[in-house]
């Protein structure tokens, strides 16, 4: 994912009564690894998501 902001992603307080604050937590919890690369145009966030057992790669 590319983002025009060069600020690092931050975990916000999670509150089910308020919108937002869940995205970065989900990315970190569901990913085997996350990389944030800051560059002049902003940043690129890359997440490695494990493939469930028994699912074959196509292509």
Secondary structure, DSSP 8 states (H G I E B T S, - for coil): -EES--S--------TTSS-S-HHHHHHHH-SEEEEEEETTEEEEEEE----TT-----
